């Protein structure tokens, strides 16, 4: 897609890409099912999850996931101030979408306490989302793995634009490192060193790092 910058020159607005916190390409979004009804199994499942105040964040983090999670959190917070359980199992994705969910969890937590439950793997932007929970409310299942690393970005275009985007990624990396340092109790220097490469942690290692409060083995452990 091209537009004009006011000087009569064409400006390619597709050359920028969103900054990512994973190594995987975006999966194509599934088309909306026009035949889905309120009585379909999916709607029944979502209704049950809503009634139980549970939100699932599974798969790659993108704008659609951010929109859906934001809507669910706001709806749940508007219906009651009882705790909300957020389950995270994600390889990561767009930093900007992760930021949206991270901030929304903080926003809603002021109304309804949010329990963050890690399962499977909580990686990259998924870890950013997970870290939005209060330290004492961040738990995980026994076999959960965690991954922290630096953001990645891609840009095409003039060298000046590439330089601008490179500097923005550096600022983003510093911001994310500050978030993880604050939420884990580690020093900024240690987090910066750890995230320079892929930094994997088991559930027990994540507890030692300060990212996870405790391991849970059953639903009753949340109560």
N, C-alpha and C positions, 0 to 999 in steps of 0.2 A: 504494500500500500504506500502511496506517496501523497504528500501534501506540499503546501508552499510555505516558506518561512517568512514571507512578506517582502522578500527582496527579488522575487521573480524566479528564484532557484527552487528546483525540486528537492525535497528533503525526504529521504527514505526512513519512515518511522518503524519499519520492520527489522532494522538492523540491530536494535537493542533486544536483549533477552533478559528475563527475570533471573535474579541471582538465586542459585540453588544451594541447598545444604544436603545434597546426596549425589551419587554417581550415576543414577539411573535416568534414562529419558522418560518424558511424560508418556503415560499410557493413554491411548485415545479414550475420550469420555464415552461412556455407553449412551446410546440414544435414549431419550425419554420414551417410556412406554405409554402410548396414548390409550391403551386398553386397560391400564391399571385402575382398579376401582377401590373404593374405600373398604371393600370386603375382601380384597386380595390378601394372600398370606403376608406380603411385604408390609402392607398397611397395618395389618393386625399385629405384626411384630413390632413395628414402630410405635403403635399405640400402646402396646404392653410396656415397651421400654420407657416411653414417656410417663406412663402411670407409675412406673418403678423409679423414675428420676435417674435414668441411666443414659449416657451419651457415648456412642462408639466413634472413635477416630481411628479408622483402619485404612491402610493403603497410603499411596502418595499424597502429599499435602499440596493442594492447589486451590484456585479461587472457588471452585464448586464446593470442596470440602469446607473451606473457611466460611462460606455463606451458609451452608447447611448447619454447621456446628454453632455458628453465631445465632441463627434462628432458634435452634433447640435450647441453647443456654438462656436466651432472653425469654423465651416462652416459659421455661421451667422456673426461672427467677420471678417471673410475673405471676405465676400461679401459687407459689409457696416459698417460704424461707427455709424449708427443710433441705438437708444436704443433697448434693448432686454427685453421682458417681461417674467419672469420666475415664473410660478405658482407652489406652493408647497402644497401638501396634502399627508402627509406621517406619518405612525406610527413609523418610524425609521428603524433601521437595522444595518448593519455593519459599525462600526466607520471608518474603512479604506476606504470604498467606499464613506462614507460621507465626509471624508477628501479630497478625490480626487475631488469631485464636489465642495466643499467649495473653495479649492485652484484654481480650474479652473474658477469659477465665478470671483474670485479676478483677475486672470490672464487676462481674457477676458474683464473685466470692464475697464482695462487701455486703451482699444481700443474702445469698444462700451459700453456705460453706461447700467447697468442692473437694472431693476426694479424687486424687489422681492415681489410677491403677495401671501400672505397666505390665504388658504381656507380650510374648513373642520377642520382638525387638523394638526398641525405642531409640531410633537413630536420627542424627542430624536435626532437621527441623522438628522431627517428632520429639527429640530430647528437649528442644527449646520450648515446645508446648508443655511437655511434662513438667519442666522446671517452673512453670507458672503457678503450680500449686504451693500451698504453704508447706514448709519443710516437714511438719509433723503429719501432714495428710498425704504425703507422697509414699505410696507403697507399690509393691510389685509381686507377681507370682514367681515361684522358685526358679524357673528356667529362662526368665527374661534376660536379654542382653541389651546393653546400652552402648551407643557410639557417639562420641563427640569429635568434631573436626572443623576445619575452617571452611567458609563459604567459597563457592566457585561461581564464576560468571562467564558469559560469552558475549562478544560484541563484534559487529562488522561495521566498517565505515572508516572515516578519516582517522589519522593517527591521533589527532587532538581528542576525538571522542573516546578512542580506546584508552588514552591516558586518563581522561576524566573518570571513566568507568573503573579503571584499575584503582584509582585513589578512593573511589566510593566503596569498593570491595574491602580495601584496607580499613576504612572507617567502620564498615559493617562488622568486620572481623573483630576489631577492638571492642565494639559495642557488645557483641555476643559474648566475648570473653569476660567482659565486666559482669554481664548477667550471670553467667555460670559461676564466676568467682563469688559473687554475692550469695547465690543460692546454695552453694556447696560449702562455703567457708574456706575454700582454698585461696591461696594468693593469686593475684592476677598473673604474676609471672609464671606460676606453675601451670595455670590453665592455658596460658598462651603457648607454653612449651608443649603441653600435652596435645593440644589441638592442632599443632603444626602438621601432624600426621594423623591418620585414623587412630583414635584412642578407644579401644574396646574395653568394656567392663562386664563382668558377670553380675548377678544380683548382689552377691556378697561384697564384691569389689565396689559396686555402686554405693552400698551402704557406707563402706570405709571412706569413700570419696566425698560423701555428704550429699549425694544426689537423691538417695533413697533413704527413707526412715526405717522401714522394716519390710520383711518378706511375709506375705500372707499365704495361707494354704487352703482356706475355705471362705465362702461368702460370709460366714458368721464372724470372721476375723475383722471385717469392716465395721462391725457394730461396737 
